[in-house]
Amino acid sequence: MIRHLALINLCLLAYAIRANGGEFTFYKNLDDNHLNEEIRSGNVEAMHEGRARQSAVFKASLEWVAEHYQVQQPPVGQSCVGTKCKPLYPTGFAIEQQTTQLNERLIRDNAKIELIRWGERKYFDEFITRLSTSDLQIKVETISYLSRINNMAALNSLASLLDSTDVIPRRGHVRTQSISHAAAWAMQDIITSNTGISRPTIGPENMKENFRLYWRRWWSENKKKYGDIQFENGWLQRAP
């Protein structure tokens, strides 16, 4: 779980730096062959650079990562009874394997985000479908993806979560996460980026609930204007 959270934080850090005008220049200076190797190794920043270069080779690699990327855990030996043998993994492998599966999903999803930015609708539709999952961790991850993708076509689905009472309890240093509050934040990011509408000023008293209610009211008043936007004409290419 610690590795899982660390990878999420690394991904968010990369996009936060980029959103504030910063960038990682190392991957911009890589030649195409080395960049392609980095993409296939699951490097998130390399994926972003590959999409920026708009090469069919990089798109094919992103599609491979999105569909097939795996982290390989080699066995440390064999355990044999007579002539029958099976791989022997280190103590704690079951936990490590669970963490690996989480990391694989995050890396695959980052490739899908870049492909959506390339115009691949099927992955956008996949994320929209995920919003109905009962797995709250996947749901909150998907909400954050839709915020980063920044497509107005996601607003209807995000708005449907504004009355959700689902909450992910606090775990260690990770704060309690409310699905409805996460959806409101994602809607704010998308709406303010695409329409020029300013972010609201919400007072400190009962801030989270008032923030949710603000965007719930805004959507009720503006749904007719923005509720039918489709993926093709609702796309805004956010600056890298």
MDAnalysis code that builds the backbone (N, CA, C; Angstrom):
import MDAnalysis as mda
import numpy as np

u = mda.Universe.empty(720, n_residues=240, atom_resindex=np.repeat(np.arange(240), 3), trajectory=True)
u.add_TopologyAttr("name", ["N", "CA", "C"] * 240)
u.add_TopologyAttr("resid", np.arange(1, 241))
u.add_TopologyAttr("resname", ["MET", "ILE", "ARG", "HIS", "LEU", "ALA", "LEU", "ILE", "ASN", "LEU", "CYS", "LEU", "LEU", "ALA", "TYR", "ALA", "ILE", "ARG", "ALA", "ASN", "GLY", "GLY", "GLU", "PHE", "THR", "PHE", "TYR", "LYS", "ASN", "LEU", "ASP", "ASP", "ASN", "HIS", "LEU", "ASN", "GLU", "GLU", "ILE", "ARG", "SER", "GLY", "ASN", "VAL", "GLU", "ALA", "MET", "HIS", "GLU", "GLY", "ARG", "ALA", "ARG", "GLN", "SER", "ALA", "VAL", "PHE", "LYS", "ALA", "SER", "LEU", "GLU", "TRP", "VAL", "ALA", "GLU", "HIS", "TYR", "GLN", "VAL", "GLN", "GLN", "PRO", "PRO", "VAL", "GLY", "GLN", "SER", "CYS", "VAL", "GLY", "THR", "LYS", "CYS", "LYS", "PRO", "LEU", "TYR", "PRO", "THR", "GLY", "PHE", "ALA", "ILE", "GLU", "GLN", "GLN", "THR", "THR", "GLN", "LEU", "ASN", "GLU", "ARG", "LEU", "ILE", "ARG", "ASP", "ASN", "ALA", "LYS", "ILE", "GLU", "LEU", "ILE", "ARG", "TRP", "GLY", "GLU", "ARG", "LYS", "TYR", "PHE", "ASP", "GLU", "PHE", "ILE", "THR", "ARG", "LEU", "SER", "THR", "SER", "ASP", "LEU", "GLN", "ILE", "LYS", "VAL", "GLU", "THR", "ILE", "SER", "TYR", "LEU", "SER", "ARG", "ILE", "ASN", "ASN", "MET", "ALA", "ALA", "LEU", "ASN", "SER", "LEU", "ALA", "SER", "LEU", "LEU", "ASP", "SER", "THR", "ASP", "VAL", "ILE", "PRO", "ARG", "ARG", "GLY", "HIS", "VAL", "ARG", "THR", "GLN", "SER", "ILE", "SER", "HIS", "ALA", "ALA", "ALA", "TRP", "ALA", "MET", "GLN", "ASP", "ILE", "ILE", "THR", "SER", "ASN", "THR", "GLY", "ILE", "SER", "ARG", "PRO", "THR", "ILE", "GLY", "PRO", "GLU", "ASN", "MET", "LYS", "GLU", "ASN", "PHE", "ARG", "LEU", "TYR", "TRP", "ARG", "ARG", "TRP", "TRP", "SER", "GLU", "ASN", "LYS", "LYS", "LYS", "TYR", "GLY", "ASP", "ILE", "GLN", "PHE", "GLU", "ASN", "GLY", "TRP", "LEU", "GLN", "ARG", "ALA", "PRO"])
u.atoms.positions = np.array([
    [0.817, -1.203, 0.000],
    [0.000, 0.000, 0.000],
    [0.857, 1.263, 0.000],
    [1.979, 1.219, 0.758],
    [2.864, 2.373, 0.807],
    [3.410, 2.681, -0.580],
    [3.831, 1.617, -1.309],
    [4.346, 1.824, -2.659],
    [3.260, 2.359, -3.573],
    [2.041, 1.852, -3.383],
    [0.896, 2.297, -4.183],
    [0.683, 3.795, -4.008],
    [0.665, 4.246, -2.751],
    [0.459, 5.666, -2.477],
    [1.622, 6.499, -2.980],
    [2.832, 5.946, -2.868],
    [4.005, 6.680, -3.351],
    [3.924, 6.902, -4.855],
    [3.450, 5.886, -5.598],
    [3.325, 6.024, -7.048],
    [2.260, 7.047, -7.408],
    [1.125, 7.037, -6.660],
    [0.089, 8.041, -6.898],
    [0.653, 9.437, -6.684],
    [1.392, 9.598, -5.568],
    [1.957, 10.905, -5.259],
    [2.950, 11.354, -6.321],
    [3.750, 10.405, -6.857],
    [4.706, 10.751, -7.906],
    [3.990, 11.232, -9.156],
    [2.906, 10.530, -9.517],
    [2.135, 10.925, -10.697],
    [1.527, 12.313, -10.495],
    [0.945, 12.544, -9.316],
    [0.328, 13.826, -9.044],
    [1.358, 14.939, -8.994],
    [2.547, 14.634, -8.441],
    [3.613, 15.630, -8.390],
    [4.020, 16.048, -9.792],
    [4.150, 15.068, -10.673],
    [4.563, 15.367, -12.040],
    [3.565, 16.306, -12.717],
    [2.276, 16.032, -12.548],
    [1.270, 16.865, -13.192],
    [1.137, 18.215, -12.493],
    [1.378, 18.248, -11.175],
    [1.328, 19.525, -10.454],
    [2.448, 20.444, -10.916],
    [3.653, 19.892, -11.080],
    [4.782, 20.682, -11.551],
    [4.499, 21.216, -12.949],
    [3.949, 20.358, -13.809],
    [3.654, 20.780, -15.172],
    [2.560, 21.849, -15.196],
    [1.551, 21.685, -14.337],
    [0.450, 22.641, -14.307],
    [0.897, 24.013, -13.852],
    [1.986, 24.057, -13.095],
    [2.490, 25.332, -12.605],
    [3.627, 25.881, -13.459],
    [3.738, 25.365, -14.668],
    [4.705, 25.919, -15.599],
    [6.044, 25.210, -15.608],
    [6.219, 24.196, -14.742],
    [7.482, 23.471, -14.721],
    [7.419, 22.255, -15.627],
    [8.546, 21.609, -15.842],
    [8.551, 20.422, -16.683],
    [9.810, 19.613, -16.420],
    [9.741, 18.339, -16.736],
    [10.915, 17.488, -16.667],
    [11.546, 17.479, -18.056],
    [12.754, 17.995, -18.174],
    [13.367, 18.155, -19.485],
    [14.127, 16.917, -19.934],
    [14.433, 15.997, -19.013],
    [15.255, 14.843, -19.363],
    [14.650, 14.070, -20.525],
    [13.346, 13.819, -20.470],
    [12.703, 12.996, -21.495],
    [12.548, 13.732, -22.810],
    [12.519, 15.050, -22.760],
    [12.460, 15.825, -24.001],
    [13.737, 15.673, -24.808],
    [14.832, 15.351, -24.131],
    [16.133, 15.243, -24.797],
    [16.473, 13.819, -25.228],
    [15.621, 12.844, -24.900],
    [15.889, 11.470, -25.298],
    [15.615, 11.272, -26.781],
    [16.435, 10.430, -27.426],
    [16.124, 10.074, -28.809],
    [14.922, 9.131, -28.811],
    [14.336, 8.923, -29.985],
    [13.084, 8.170, -30.072],
    [13.219, 6.740, -29.545],
    [14.318, 6.066, -29.831],
    [14.476, 4.682, -29.397],
    [14.499, 4.562, -27.878],
    [15.285, 5.428, -27.226],
    [15.364, 5.370, -25.770],
    [14.049, 5.810, -25.123],
    [13.392, 6.795, -25.727],
    [12.104, 7.223, -25.192],
    [11.092, 6.091, -25.287],
    [11.107, 5.367, -26.386],
    [10.176, 4.254, -26.554],
    [10.428, 3.165, -25.513],
    [11.698, 2.908, -25.197],
    [12.030, 1.936, -24.160],
    [11.484, 2.386, -22.808],
    [11.595, 3.681, -22.523],
    [11.100, 4.219, -21.257],
    [9.575, 4.111, -21.181],
    [8.896, 4.360, -22.292],
    [7.439, 4.227, -22.313],
    [7.040, 2.794, -21.983],
    [7.686, 1.840, -22.635],
    [7.335, 0.433, -22.425],
    [7.733, -0.081, -21.044],
    [8.637, 0.640, -20.379],
    [9.001, 0.258, -19.010],
    [8.002, 0.800, -17.995],
    [7.043, 1.622, -18.467],
    [6.009, 2.148, -17.582],
    [6.317, 3.511, -17.015],
    [7.260, 4.243, -17.603],
    [7.635, 5.558, -17.100],
    [6.578, 6.601, -17.487],
    [5.960, 7.197, -16.473],
    [4.836, 8.102, -16.705],
    [5.253, 9.348, -17.481],
    [6.390, 9.941, -17.143],
    [6.836, 11.148, -17.834],
    [7.208, 10.849, -19.285],
    [7.778, 9.666, -19.519],
    [8.093, 9.276, -20.895],
    [6.807, 9.127, -21.713],
    [5.744, 8.603, -21.083],
    [4.455, 8.481, -21.771],
    [3.965, 9.855, -22.217],
    [4.077, 10.821, -21.328],
    [3.616, 12.171, -21.657],
    [4.414, 12.744, -22.826],
    [5.719, 12.562, -22.794],
    [6.559, 13.071, -23.874],
    [6.261, 12.345, -25.187],
    [6.022, 11.034, -25.115],
    [5.695, 10.276, -26.314],
    [4.423, 10.773, -26.973],
    [3.411, 11.061, -26.149],
    [2.170, 11.610, -26.697],
    [2.401, 12.996, -27.300],
    [3.253, 13.792, -26.662],
    [3.530, 15.135, -27.158],
    [4.210, 15.107, -28.527],
    [5.006, 14.063, -28.789],
    [5.710, 13.971, -30.076],
    [4.805, 13.477, -31.203],
    [3.638, 12.916, -30.876],
    [2.635, 12.544, -31.879],
    [3.161, 11.556, -32.917],
    [3.927, 10.574, -32.461],
    [4.445, 9.541, -33.363],
    [3.598, 8.282, -33.241],
    [3.324, 7.648, -34.383],
    [2.547, 6.408, -34.375],
    [3.253, 5.311, -33.591],
    [4.576, 5.326, -33.593],
    [5.344, 4.327, -32.832],
    [5.066, 4.479, -31.344],
    [5.061, 5.719, -30.845],
    [4.807, 5.953, -29.429],
    [3.354, 5.634, -29.073],
    [2.447, 5.905, -29.994],
    [1.043, 5.578, -29.735],
    [0.870, 4.068, -29.593],
    [1.541, 3.317, -30.450],
    [1.470, 1.857, -30.366],
    [2.029, 1.365, -29.034],
    [3.110, 1.992, -28.557],
    [3.691, 1.601, -27.278],
    [2.769, 1.949, -26.118],
    [2.128, 3.103, -26.192],
    [1.164, 3.477, -25.162],
    [-0.001, 2.495, -25.125],
    [-0.444, 2.064, -26.294],
    [-1.533, 1.084, -26.357],
    [-1.100, -0.241, -25.749],
    [0.169, -0.619, -25.981],
    [0.682, -1.859, -25.390],
    [0.725, -1.749, -23.867],
    [1.205, -0.622, -23.347],
    [1.260, -0.418, -21.895],
    [-0.155, -0.434, -21.317],
    [-1.085, 0.242, -21.987],
    [-2.463, 0.329, -21.503],
    [-3.125, -1.032, -21.392],
    [-2.770, -1.944, -22.281],
    [-3.445, -3.242, -22.327],
    [-2.647, -4.395, -21.712],
    [-1.314, -4.296, -21.745],
    [-0.521, -5.491, -21.416],
    [0.567, -5.289, -20.369],
    [0.790, -4.076, -19.902],
    [1.920, -3.839, -18.999],
    [1.816, -4.696, -17.742],
    [2.944, -5.336, -17.378],
    [3.023, -6.128, -16.163],
    [4.373, -5.918, -15.491],
    [4.345, -5.942, -14.163],
    [5.580, -5.944, -13.386],
    [5.909, -7.395, -13.084],
    [7.074, -7.825, -13.501],
    [7.464, -9.210, -13.304],
    [8.173, -9.392, -11.957],
    [7.712, -10.365, -11.173],
    [8.359, -10.704, -9.904],
    [9.044, -12.060, -10.077],
    [10.368, -12.082, -10.278],
    [11.046, -13.356, -10.505],
    [11.105, -14.196, -9.230],
    [10.948, -15.503, -9.350],
    [11.094, -16.372, -8.174],
    [12.548, -16.424, -7.718],
    [12.747, -16.767, -6.446],
    [14.106, -16.863, -5.906],
    [14.645, -18.293, -5.972],
    [13.807, -19.223, -6.410],
    [14.250, -20.603, -6.506],
    [13.079, -21.520, -6.775],
    [13.233, -22.786, -6.432],
    [12.168, -23.771, -6.629],
    [11.945, -24.569, -5.357],
    [10.701, -24.997, -5.177],
    [10.350, -25.902, -4.091],
    [9.873, -27.206, -4.719],
    [10.564, -28.286, -4.431],
    [10.281, -29.553, -5.108],
    [9.870, -30.639, -4.122],
    [8.885, -31.417, -4.523],
    [8.493, -32.638, -3.809],
    [8.551, -33.753, -4.836],
    [9.554, -34.612, -4.704],
    [9.785, -35.627, -5.717],
    [10.173, -34.975, -7.030],
    [9.406, -35.264, -8.058],
    [9.702, -34.696, -9.377],
    [8.861, -33.457, -9.688],
    [7.976, -33.089, -8.746],
    [7.108, -31.936, -8.976],
    [7.694, -30.702, -8.310],
    [7.877, -29.639, -9.085],
    [8.471, -28.411, -8.567],
    [7.556, -27.216, -8.853],
    [7.651, -26.224, -7.995],
    [6.920, -24.977, -8.202],
    [7.822, -23.815, -7.821],
    [7.589, -22.629, -8.383],
    [8.444, -21.480, -8.065],
    [8.397, -21.143, -6.578],
    [9.525, -20.716, -6.069],
    [9.632, -20.316, -4.663],
    [9.840, -18.806, -4.606],
    [8.917, -18.122, -3.928],
    [8.993, -16.669, -3.809],
    [9.365, -16.284, -2.383],
    [9.912, -15.076, -2.210],
    [10.321, -14.655, -0.873],
    [9.138, -14.470, 0.061],
    [9.408, -14.469, 1.375],
    [8.370, -14.237, 2.371],
    [7.700, -12.901, 2.104],
    [6.374, -12.887, 2.219],
    [5.629, -11.650, 1.970],
    [5.269, -11.439, 0.514],
    [5.487, -12.466, -0.319],
    [5.236, -12.315, -1.754],
    [3.772, -11.996, -2.042],
    [2.847, -12.592, -1.258],
    [1.418, -12.346, -1.503],
    [1.085, -10.865, -1.359],
    [1.653, -10.225, -0.333],
    [1.430, -8.794, -0.140],
    [2.099, -8.003, -1.258],
    [3.339, -8.412, -1.590],
    [4.070, -7.738, -2.667],
    [3.317, -7.865, -3.987],
    [2.742, -9.044, -4.214],
    [1.991, -9.270, -5.450],
    [0.756, -8.361, -5.521],
    [0.077, -8.180, -4.384],
    [-1.080, -7.296, -4.344],
    [-0.673, -5.862, -4.655],
    [0.436, -5.416, -4.064],
    [0.936, -4.070, -4.327],
    [1.315, -3.918, -5.791],
    [1.942, -4.952, -6.357],
    [2.342, -4.925, -7.760],
    [1.128, -4.767, -8.676],
    [0.055, -5.475, -8.361],
    [-1.156, -5.366, -9.174],
    [-1.731, -3.955, -9.141],
    [-1.671, -3.315, -7.970],
    [-2.134, -1.935, -7.864],
    [-1.270, -1.011, -8.710],
    [0.045, -1.207, -8.627],
    [0.968, -0.378, -9.406],
    [0.766, -0.580, -10.906],
    [0.540, -1.824, -11.295],
    [0.293, -2.106, -12.713],
    [-0.933, -1.348, -13.206],
    [-1.986, -1.323, -12.394],
    [-3.196, -0.612, -12.804],
    [-2.924, 0.880, -12.971],
    [-2.173, 1.454, -12.051],
    [-1.873, 2.882, -12.143],
    [-1.067, 3.205, -13.394],
    [-0.088, 2.366, -13.697],
    [0.741, 2.602, -14.880],
    [-0.082, 2.434, -16.151],
    [-0.896, 1.385, -16.204],
    [-1.770, 1.198, -17.364],
    [-2.721, 2.384, -17.519],
    [-3.253, 2.861, -16.394],
    [-4.200, 3.974, -16.450],
    [-3.534, 5.262, -16.924],
    [-2.281, 5.485, -16.556],
    [-1.585, 6.673, -17.037],
    [-1.379, 6.616, -18.549],
    [-1.137, 5.414, -19.075],
    [-1.050, 5.265, -20.529],
    [-2.403, 5.575, -21.170],
    [-3.480, 5.135, -20.523],
    [-4.820, 5.397, -21.059],
    [-5.127, 6.889, -21.050],
    [-4.673, 7.593, -20.015],
    [-4.880, 9.042, -19.958],
    [-4.222, 9.716, -21.156],
    [-2.994, 9.322, -21.471],
    [-2.304, 9.927, -22.616],
    [-3.001, 9.569, -23.926],
    [-3.534, 8.356, -24.025],
    [-4.246, 7.964, -25.248],
    [-5.565, 8.722, -25.390],
    [-6.225, 8.993, -24.266],
    [-7.438, 9.815, -24.316],
    [-7.088, 11.206, -24.807],
    [-5.966, 11.747, -24.336],
    [-5.513, 13.053, -24.805],
    [-5.171, 13.002, -26.295],
    [-4.889, 11.799, -26.790],
    [-4.597, 11.597, -28.213],
    [-5.892, 11.477, -29.005],
    [-7.024, 11.320, -28.293],
    [-8.328, 11.236, -28.948],
    [-8.968, 9.872, -28.921],
    [-8.411, 8.928, -28.138],
    [-8.966, 7.574, -28.076],
    [-10.144, 7.533, -27.105],
    [-11.336, 7.486, -27.638],
    [-12.538, 7.590, -26.808],
    [-12.778, 6.335, -25.965],
    [-12.360, 5.161, -26.413],
    [-12.729, 3.935, -25.692],
    [-12.204, 3.944, -24.267],
    [-11.056, 4.560, -24.045],
    [-10.518, 4.603, -22.687],
    [-11.259, 5.642, -21.843],
    [-11.706, 6.708, -22.463],
    [-12.550, 7.673, -21.766],
    [-13.837, 6.993, -21.310],
    [-14.457, 6.232, -22.202],
    [-15.684, 5.511, -21.858],
    [-15.427, 4.491, -20.747],
    [-14.252, 3.878, -20.755],
    [-13.893, 2.922, -19.699],
    [-13.857, 3.621, -18.345],
    [-13.254, 4.813, -18.295],
    [-13.191, 5.548, -17.039],
    [-14.581, 5.962, -16.564],
    [-15.426, 6.385, -17.490],
    [-16.793, 6.763, -17.129],
    [-17.524, 5.560, -16.528],
    [-17.352, 4.392, -17.127],
    [-17.982, 3.170, -16.612],
    [-17.479, 2.843, -15.215],
    [-16.204, 3.103, -14.958],
    [-15.616, 2.808, -13.643],
    [-16.239, 3.616, -12.515],
    [-16.852, 4.735, -12.830],
    [-17.456, 5.550, -11.781],
    [-18.595, 4.831, -11.070],
    [-19.121, 3.765, -11.679],
    [-20.212, 3.008, -11.064],
    [-19.712, 1.817, -10.250],
    [-18.378, 1.651, -10.148],
    [-17.834, 0.524, -9.404],
    [-18.122, 0.662, -7.916],
    [-18.188, -0.471, -7.227],
    [-18.361, -0.457, -5.772],
    [-17.026, -0.332, -5.047],
    [-15.917, -0.444, -5.783],
    [-14.584, -0.284, -5.201],
    [-14.294, 1.215, -5.085],
    [-14.353, 1.744, -3.874],
    [-14.247, 3.182, -3.680],
    [-12.867, 3.721, -4.025],
    [-11.812, 2.908, -3.823],
    [-10.471, 3.372, -4.160],
    [-10.337, 3.580, -5.662],
    [-10.852, 2.628, -6.442],
    [-10.827, 2.777, -7.897],
    [-11.685, 3.963, -8.320],
    [-12.808, 4.156, -7.649],
    [-13.702, 5.268, -7.994],
    [-13.012, 6.607, -7.784],
    [-12.345, 6.793, -6.634],
    [-11.706, 8.082, -6.359],
    [-10.509, 8.299, -7.282],
    [-9.794, 7.214, -7.634],
    [-8.715, 7.329, -8.618],
    [-9.259, 7.798, -9.960],
    [-10.385, 7.216, -10.369],
    [-10.970, 7.544, -11.668],
    [-11.448, 8.988, -11.710],
    [-11.995, 9.465, -10.613],
    [-12.410, 10.870, -10.543],
    [-11.212, 11.781, -10.772],
    [-10.073, 11.439, -10.153],
    [-8.872, 12.265, -10.340],
    [-8.385, 12.197, -11.785],
    [-8.524, 11.025, -12.432],
    [-8.130, 10.903, -13.840],
    [-8.967, 11.837, -14.709],
    [-10.283, 11.849, -14.463],
    [-11.176, 12.670, -15.285],
    [-10.873, 14.152, -15.108],
    [-10.449, 14.539, -13.912],
    [-10.032, 15.919, -13.687],
    [-8.825, 16.265, -14.542],
    [-7.853, 15.350, -14.608],
    [-6.642, 15.579, -15.387],
    [-6.927, 15.557, -16.886],
    [-7.833, 14.703, -17.307],
    [-8.171, 14.612, -18.730],
    [-8.871, 15.885, -19.189],
    [-9.681, 16.476, -18.286],
    [-10.233, 17.803, -18.531],
    [-11.197, 17.844, -19.712],
    [-12.098, 16.890, -19.774],
    [-13.059, 16.814, -20.866],
    [-14.455, 17.132, -20.351],
    [-15.103, 18.122, -20.947],
    [-16.429, 18.547, -20.494],
    [-17.466, 17.422, -20.570],
    [-17.203, 16.423, -21.412],
    [-18.149, 15.311, -21.543],
    [-18.248, 14.489, -20.266],
    [-17.324, 14.674, -19.323],
    [-17.356, 13.918, -18.068],
    [-18.289, 14.538, -17.036],
    [-18.761, 15.760, -17.275],
    [-19.495, 16.479, -16.232],
    [-20.763, 15.768, -15.778],
    [-21.530, 15.219, -16.707],
    [-22.766, 14.540, -16.328],
    [-22.504, 13.403, -15.347],
    [-21.505, 12.613, -15.647],
    [-21.196, 11.454, -14.800],
    [-20.663, 11.887, -13.438],
    [-19.826, 12.918, -13.418],
    [-19.304, 13.418, -12.146],
    [-20.429, 14.025, -11.310],
    [-21.341, 14.748, -11.964],
    [-22.449, 15.376, -11.242],
    [-23.334, 14.339, -10.552],
    [-23.407, 13.155, -11.142],
    [-24.244, 12.100, -10.546],
    [-23.693, 11.618, -9.209],
    [-22.438, 11.971, -8.913],
    [-21.807, 11.552, -7.660],
    [-21.892, 12.614, -6.568],
    [-22.459, 13.776, -6.865],
    [-22.457, 14.882, -5.899],
    [-23.305, 14.595, -4.663],
    [-24.231, 13.651, -4.756],
    [-25.050, 13.297, -3.594],
    [-24.617, 11.972, -2.980],
    [-23.476, 11.450, -3.409],
    [-22.979, 10.193, -2.861],
    [-22.612, 10.355, -1.383],
    [-22.929, 9.346, -0.591],
    [-22.555, 9.350, 0.827],
    [-21.359, 8.432, 1.094],
    [-20.757, 7.906, 0.027],
    [-19.622, 6.989, 0.182],
    [-18.384, 7.747, 0.648],
    [-17.686, 7.159, 1.598],
    [-16.479, 7.759, 2.156],
    [-15.431, 6.674, 2.345],
    [-14.191, 6.961, 1.953],
    [-13.076, 6.063, 2.232],
    [-12.490, 6.491, 3.577],
    [-12.522, 5.616, 4.587],
    [-12.046, 6.007, 5.919],
    [-10.563, 6.369, 5.917],
    [-10.173, 7.142, 6.896],
    [-8.770, 7.522, 7.065],
    [-7.932, 6.273, 7.276],
    [-6.760, 6.233, 6.598],
    [-5.814, 5.120, 6.757],
    [-4.424, 5.697, 6.952],
    [-3.923, 5.581, 8.175],
    [-2.594, 6.109, 8.457],
    [-2.552, 7.602, 8.209],
    [-1.645, 8.018, 7.303],
    [-1.496, 9.438, 6.987],
    [-2.422, 9.890, 5.859],
    [-3.180, 8.941, 5.290],
    [-4.091, 9.283, 4.194],
    [-5.428, 9.720, 4.780],
    [-5.834, 10.952, 4.470],
    [-7.043, 11.510, 5.051],
    [-8.301, 10.824, 4.521],
    [-9.395, 10.998, 5.265],
    [-10.698, 10.522, 4.818],
    [-11.020, 11.140, 3.451],
    [-11.538, 10.322, 2.546],
    [-11.857, 10.800, 1.204],
    [-13.340, 10.634, 0.926],
    [-14.006, 11.713, 0.610],
    [-15.428, 11.702, 0.285],
    [-15.593, 11.667, -1.230],
    [-16.389, 10.735, -1.724],
    [-16.620, 10.619, -3.165],
    [-17.292, 11.880, -3.704],
    [-18.273, 12.401, -2.993],
    [-18.992, 13.588, -3.473],
    [-18.073, 14.808, -3.512],
    [-17.197, 14.938, -2.525],
    [-16.281, 16.079, -2.493],
    [-15.249, 15.956, -3.613],
    [-14.749, 14.733, -3.842],
    [-13.793, 14.519, -4.935],
    [-14.433, 14.851, -6.277],
    [-15.700, 14.460, -6.450],
    [-16.407, 14.758, -7.700],
    [-16.587, 16.264, -7.886],
    [-16.886, 16.982, -6.798],
    [-17.050, 18.430, -6.875],
    [-15.745, 19.108, -7.278],
    [-14.624, 18.647, -6.711],
    [-13.320, 19.205, -7.084],
    [-13.015, 18.960, -8.551],
    [-13.311, 17.750, -9.025],
    [-13.053, 17.436, -10.437],
    [-13.906, 18.306, -11.348],
    [-15.171, 18.490, -10.976],
    [-16.046, 19.353, -11.776],
    [-15.510, 20.779, -11.811],
    [-15.056, 21.273, -10.675],
    [-14.504, 22.630, -10.633],
    [-13.315, 22.760, -11.577],
    [-12.400, 21.781, -11.545],
    [-11.229, 21.832, -12.429],
    [-11.636, 21.899, -13.896],
    [-12.591, 21.048, -14.269],
    [-13.004, 20.971, -15.672],
    [-13.757, 22.236, -16.087],
    [-14.688, 22.672, -15.263],
    [-15.528, 23.823, -15.613],
    [-14.702, 25.106, -15.702],
    [-13.872, 25.345, -14.697],
    [-13.095, 26.592, -14.710],
    [-12.059, 26.599, -15.828],
    [-11.537, 25.431, -16.207],
    [-10.557, 25.358, -17.294],
    [-11.191, 25.602, -18.657],
    [-12.436, 25.177, -18.814],
    [-13.076, 25.221, -20.127],
    [-13.982, 26.423, -20.361],
    [-14.462, 27.061, -19.318],
    [-15.473, 28.105, -19.492],
    [-14.993, 29.498, -19.103],
    [-13.895, 29.587, -18.382],
    [-13.447, 30.889, -17.903],
    [-14.136, 31.319, -16.628],
    [-15.038, 30.495, -16.100],
    [-15.710, 30.788, -14.833],
    [-14.689, 30.726, -13.707],
    [-14.754, 31.665, -12.788],
    [-13.799, 31.714, -11.678],
    [-14.137, 30.680, -10.612],
    [-13.121, 30.254, -9.888],
    [-13.346, 29.364, -8.752],
    [-14.070, 30.131, -7.656],
    [-15.035, 29.500, -6.997],
    [-15.799, 30.207, -5.959],
    [-14.971, 30.424, -4.697],
    [-15.344, 31.444, -3.952],
    [-14.758, 31.674, -2.634],
    [-15.706, 31.095, -1.593],
    [-15.244, 30.063, -0.909],
    [-16.069, 29.375, 0.080],
    [-15.514, 29.669, 1.465],
    [-16.369, 30.122, 2.376],
    [-15.931, 30.435, 3.739],
    [-15.486, 29.190, 4.488],
    [-14.726, 29.380, 5.579],
    [-14.159, 28.245, 6.308],
    [-15.185, 27.394, 7.048],
    [-16.335, 27.982, 7.372],
    [-17.329, 27.230, 8.130],
    [-18.030, 26.205, 7.235],
    [-17.944, 24.940, 7.636],
    [-18.570, 23.849, 6.874],
    [-18.146, 23.901, 5.406],
    [-16.852, 24.082, 5.174],
    [-16.337, 24.357, 3.835],
    [-16.626, 23.232, 2.836],
    [-16.328, 21.986, 3.214],
    [-16.483, 20.878, 2.268],
    [-17.927, 20.750, 1.799],
    [-18.864, 20.824, 2.755],
    [-20.268, 20.661, 2.382],
    [-20.742, 21.826, 1.528],
    [-20.343, 23.040, 1.876],
    [-20.751, 24.207, 1.089],
    [-20.136, 24.185, -0.307],
    [-18.907, 23.662, -0.397],
    [-18.253, 23.529, -1.701],
    [-19.034, 22.563, -2.587],
    [-19.417, 21.424, -2.021],
    [-20.214, 20.439, -2.765],
    [-21.545, 21.046, -3.190],
    [-22.200, 21.741, -2.264],
    [-23.506, 22.312, -2.573],
    [-23.408, 23.405, -3.628],
    [-22.289, 24.151, -3.635],
    [-22.103, 25.201, -4.639],
    [-22.123, 24.599, -6.040],
    [-21.329, 23.530, -6.253],
    [-21.258, 22.952, -7.594],
    [-22.500, 22.123, -7.925],
    [-23.159, 21.623, -6.910],
    [-24.444, 20.954, -7.138],
    [-25.462, 21.970, -7.646],
    [-25.522, 23.132, -7.043],
    [-26.435, 24.192, -7.462],
    [-26.039, 24.719, -8.843],
    [-24.731, 24.895, -9.058],
    [-24.266, 25.385, -10.355],
    [-24.680, 24.431, -11.465],
    [-24.534, 23.136, -11.228],
    [-24.889, 22.150, -12.251],
    [-26.381, 22.156, -12.519],
    [-27.173, 22.304, -11.471],
    [-28.620, 22.350, -11.636],
    [-29.028, 23.532, -12.522],
    [-28.314, 24.656, -12.378],
    [-28.632, 25.850, -13.147],
    [-28.061, 25.831, -14.561],
    [-27.011, 25.042, -14.789],
    [-26.300, 25.088, -16.080],
    [-26.303, 23.768, -16.843],
    [-27.023, 22.783, -16.327],
    [-27.023, 21.464, -16.956],
    [-27.526, 21.515, -18.395],
    [-28.541, 22.335, -18.665],
    [-29.074, 22.406, -20.033],
    [-28.021, 22.905, -21.016],
    [-27.125, 23.761, -20.543],
    [-26.104, 24.334, -21.411],
    [-24.944, 23.380, -21.629],
    [-24.568, 22.643, -20.582],
    [-23.355, 21.820, -20.651],
    [-23.605, 20.319, -20.542],
    [-24.846, 19.917, -20.297],
    [-25.114, 18.512, -19.999],
    [-25.049, 17.558, -21.169],
    [-25.144, 18.072, -22.405],
    [-25.174, 17.191, -23.574],
    [-23.877, 17.211, -24.383],
    [-22.820, 17.797, -23.839],
    [-21.547, 17.835, -24.571],
    [-21.006, 16.426, -24.727],
    [-20.596, 16.086, -25.938],
    [-20.052, 14.775, -26.237],
    [-18.529, 14.820, -26.267],
    [-17.928, 13.654, -26.249],
    [-16.466, 13.566, -26.206],
    [-15.814, 14.311, -27.369],
    [-16.337, 14.139, -28.567],
    [-15.691, 14.723, -29.743],
    [-15.634, 16.249, -29.677],
    [-16.745, 16.888, -29.268],
    [-16.749, 18.347, -29.274],
    [-16.581, 18.947, -27.874],
    [-16.323, 18.080, -26.896],
    [-16.138, 18.590, -25.539],
    [-14.700, 18.551, -25.094],
    [-13.808, 18.356, -26.048],
    [-12.395, 18.137, -25.718],
    [-11.612, 19.438, -25.689],
    [-10.855, 19.624, -24.618],
    [-9.933, 20.752, -24.547],
    [-8.549, 20.201, -24.256],
    [-7.616, 20.476, -25.123],
    [-6.249, 19.999, -24.947],
    [-5.544, 20.922, -23.951],
    [-5.436, 20.465, -22.713],
    [-4.771, 21.278, -21.697],
    [-3.284, 21.386, -22.016],
    [-2.714, 22.553, -21.819],
    [-1.290, 22.747, -22.096],
    [-0.460, 21.808, -21.239],
    [0.618, 21.229, -21.791],
    [1.481, 20.315, -21.015],
    [1.999, 20.985, -19.756],
])
